[in-house]
Amino acid sequence: MRLAELKGEYDSIFSLGDLCLASIQLKKNNLRLFSGVLDWVGSPQLSEVNRLLMNRFTGFMELDNLRVVGDAGEEMLLVSEDAYHIFSNHDFTKASNTYTNLSAYPEVKQKFDRRIQRFLEKMESCQRILFVRTEGSLQDVYDLQTVLTGLVKHDFRILLINHAPVGGIVELDWPLDKVCAVQFPNGEKWVGNDEIWKTMLKGIHHL
């Protein structure tokens, strides 16, 4: 699928990781109307995201699966969700939690549960959904398309952005019906590609 075929209106637009970059860019381009489950966590392995979606988030962010692995800056703890190999670095403040006691866990879990419920409701009710993911192999994205086909009741599209040593937007001809895959420059991906994101997302609208 080419970028031109991705244009149009969507009932909902969700980031599927792998970091906060996709959700940040969706927000900058006025396409993020609410928080998704994976907006502010690290999900480096798309295969694990696929398993999470296939399981409809069963067991995700359970206290027994959480492990503090270090610091996420001066104010936050880096917490590993070991069941799905996902990392939280925006949920547990050092002011309210310690390395041995995640005392804010009930509030964090409630937040994730609300987002999960909304996500699953959107999978049932929306007529057209766009999923945006940074970093993924052809095989993992094929598996993602398969999982979403079973999860989404109506229509959906997947926009995949891989970062590589390229000079601009490079469209990839992947043989997947619902996937548009592109490459972006990998030099300064957090701040240097704003205009490229803007160009790519032009013509995509939220209902």
C-alpha positions in Angstrom: 0.0 0.0 0.0 1.3 3.5 -0.9 1.0 6.6 1.2 -1.6 8.1 -1.2 -3.9 5.1 -0.5 -3.6 5.8 3.3 -5.2 9.3 3.0 -8.8 9.9 4.3 -10.8 9.9 7.5 -10.5 7.5 10.4 -12.7 7.1 13.5 -9.7 6.4 15.7 -5.9 6.5 15.3 -3.7 4.6 17.7 0.0 4.4 18.2 1.4 0.8 18.7 4.9 1.9 19.8 7.8 1.2 19.7 8.5 4.3 21.8 6.6 7.5 22.5 7.6 8.9 19.1 4.5 7.9 17.2 2.1 9.3 19.8 4.1 12.5 20.0 3.9 13.0 16.3 0.2 12.2 16.2 -0.3 14.8 18.9 1.8 17.4 17.0 -0.4 16.8 13.9 -3.7 17.0 15.8 -4.4 13.3 15.2 -4.3 12.1 18.8 -7.6 12.7 20.6 -7.0 10.4 23.5 -4.3 8.2 25.1 -3.8 4.7 23.8 -2.5 1.7 25.8 1.0 1.8 24.2 1.5 5.6 23.8 3.9 6.2 26.6 5.7 2.8 27.1 8.6 1.1 25.4 7.6 -1.9 23.3 10.7 -2.8 21.4 9.6 -6.2 20.2 6.6 -6.0 17.8 6.2 -9.8 18.2 5.4 -9.1 21.8 2.9 -6.4 20.9 1.3 -8.9 18.6 1.0 -11.4 21.4 -0.5 -8.7 23.7 -3.1 -7.8 21.1 -3.9 -11.4 20.4 -4.4 -12.0 24.1 -6.6 -8.9 24.3 -4.2 -7.5 27.0 -4.8 -10.4 29.4 -2.3 -10.3 32.2 -0.8 -7.0 31.1 0.6 -4.8 33.9 -0.2 -7.2 36.7 1.8 -6.4 39.8 3.5 -9.8 39.8 4.9 -9.1 36.3 6.5 -5.7 37.2 10.1 -5.2 38.1 12.0 -2.0 38.7 15.1 -2.1 36.5 16.5 1.4 37.0 15.9 5.1 36.5 14.0 6.8 33.7 15.5 10.3 34.2 15.6 12.2 37.5 12.0 11.8 38.5 10.8 8.5 37.1 11.5 4.8 37.6 12.1 2.4 34.7 9.8 -0.6 35.3 9.8 -3.7 33.2 6.5 -5.5 32.5 8.0 -9.0 32.2 5.0 -10.8 30.8 5.2 -8.9 27.4 8.6 -7.3 27.7 7.3 -3.8 27.7 8.9 -1.0 29.7 7.2 1.8 31.6 9.1 5.0 32.1 6.3 7.6 32.5 4.1 5.9 35.1 6.0 5.5 38.4 7.4 8.7 40.0 10.2 8.5 42.4 8.2 10.8 44.7 5.5 8.2 45.1 7.4 4.9 44.6 10.6 3.2 45.5 12.8 0.5 44.0 11.2 -2.0 46.2 7.6 -0.7 46.6 5.4 0.5 43.7 2.9 2.2 46.0 1.2 4.1 43.1 0.4 0.8 41.4 -3.4 0.8 42.0 -3.7 4.2 40.2 -1.4 3.2 37.4 -3.3 -0.1 36.8 -6.6 1.7 36.8 -5.3 4.1 34.1 -4.2 1.2 31.9 -7.4 -0.7 32.4 -9.4 2.4 31.3 -7.2 2.7 28.2 -7.5 -1.0 27.4 -11.3 -0.9 27.7 -11.5 2.0 25.4 -9.2 0.4 22.9 -11.2 -2.8 22.8 -14.4 -0.8 22.5 -13.0 1.1 19.5 -12.0 -2.2 17.9 -15.7 -3.2 17.9 -17.4 0.1 17.1 -15.1 2.1 14.7 -15.7 1.8 11.0 -12.1 2.7 10.0 -9.0 2.7 12.3 -5.4 3.7 11.6 -2.5 2.1 13.6 0.9 3.7 13.6 4.0 1.8 14.6 7.7 2.7 14.4 10.1 -0.2 13.8 9.1 -3.6 12.7 10.1 -6.4 10.3 8.1 -7.6 7.3 7.2 -10.8 9.1 6.2 -9.1 12.4 4.0 -6.6 10.5 2.4 -9.5 8.5 1.6 -11.1 11.9 0.3 -7.7 13.2 -2.0 -7.5 10.2 -3.3 -11.0 10.9 -3.9 -10.3 14.6 -5.7 -7.0 13.9 -7.9 -8.8 11.3 -9.2 -10.9 14.1 -9.5 -8.0 16.5 -11.0 -5.2 14.4 -14.6 -5.6 13.5 -14.5 -3.3 10.5 -11.7 -1.7 8.4 -8.2 -0.7 9.4 -4.8 0.3 8.0 -1.3 0.1 9.4 1.3 2.8 8.9 4.8 1.5 9.7 7.9 3.7 9.9 11.3 2.2 10.0 14.3 4.5 10.6 17.3 3.9 8.2 20.2 5.9 6.6 18.0 7.5 4.0 17.5 11.2 3.0 13.8 11.5 3.2 10.6 9.4 3.0 11.2 6.1 1.2 8.1 4.1 0.4 8.5 0.3 0.6 6.6 -2.1 -1.6 5.7 -4.7 1.0 3.1 -7.2 -0.2 0.6 -6.6 2.6 -2.9 -5.4 1.8 -3.5 -3.2 4.8 0.1 -1.9 5.4 1.9 1.2 4.2 5.6 0.8 5.1 8.1 3.7 4.8 11.6 4.5 5.9 12.6 7.8 7.6 16.1 9.3 8.2 17.5 7.9 11.4 19.9 10.7 12.3 17.8 12.9 14.6 14.5 11.0 14.7 13.1 12.7 17.8 13.3 16.3 16.6 14.8 16.3 13.1 11.9 14.6 11.2 9.0 16.9 12.2 8.4 18.2 8.6 8.6 14.7 7.2 6.0 13.4 9.6 3.8 16.4 8.7 4.2 15.7 5.0 3.4 12.0 5.5 0.3 12.6 7.6 -1.1 15.3 5.4 -4.5 14.2 4.1 -5.1 11.9 7.1 -7.9 13.2 9.2 -9.6 12.2 12.5 -13.4 12.2 12.3 
